[in-house]
Structures are given as C-alpha cells and as structure tokens.
C-alpha cells in the first residue's frame, strides 16, 4: 500500500468519524425531550389526535414565560375557537419536565381569576418546564403544551 493510499484511507476514516460525531451532536442539541409511552400506537393515532385538537380549537396562553424554583401561582387563559373561556371542569392542568416524567405533577388550587385562571405549581428544579392543558374527556391523548423557563432566582418584574 502506497503512502498516498494510506493517507487517503486515513482521511476517509477521519471524515466518517467526524460525520458520526457531528450527527450525534446535532441530534442531542435538537432533541426536544418528548418521549411517548407507546410510540407506535400513538403514531398510528397522530392524525386523529391532531384533528380532535383542531376541532377543540383551544388556545392556552400562560401569562409569564419565567418562574422561580419553588411554589408559583401560574396565571393563564384558555379560549375556544370562538374566543369564549373554556370552563374549568373541561381541562386538567399539570406541569412537568420534558426530559423526565418523574417531575410531572398536577396543578393544585386551580380557580377562575379575572379573565382567566390560575393554579399553584411547585417547580422543583431549574430548566425548561411544560405546562400541559389536558382535555378532561380524553386526558391521555388530547393536550396542549406551553413551555416556561424556571430559574433559581425570582424573575424580574414584568418577566
């Protein structure tokens, strides 16, 4: 084997390894943490679920995007397709981490407040959290997610 052939082979191997490492890095950075318990079955039902969500027409809006670790009162509104408030008994609120279901917890003390609602949520760690609004008639499949960031210090006023 000539030197040029060995050099070309070594360069090809290095490029292949760099491509694999690059794919792993990009995959890790873009993974949103969504994990489904029964992915195959859920995948088969995906279109049906999306049509049901569209038919509900809900638009949940969380008042703030940042919270602090500890007990927080989350204020939000949920409107239907016609712009009317969704009744409190029609949905379930829960908070959780995208990366670990052991943090999942229901919102407590949910109540009507002004033009919207509020629930108490105890964020136990910093990072990206989900506020999930589940349809009470089919909470395992039909839900809407809004993301919030939890920091160690209280957010600045207006944040």
Buried (B, 14 or more C-beta within 10 A) or exposed (E): EEEEEEEEEEEEEEEEEEEEEEEEEEEEEEEEEEEEEEEEEEEEEEEEBEEBBEEBEBBBEBEBEEBBBEEBBBBBBBBBEEEEBBEBEBBBBBBBBBEEEEBEEBBEEBEEEEEBBBBBBEBBEBBEBBBBBBBEEEBEBBBBEBEBBBBEEEBEEEE
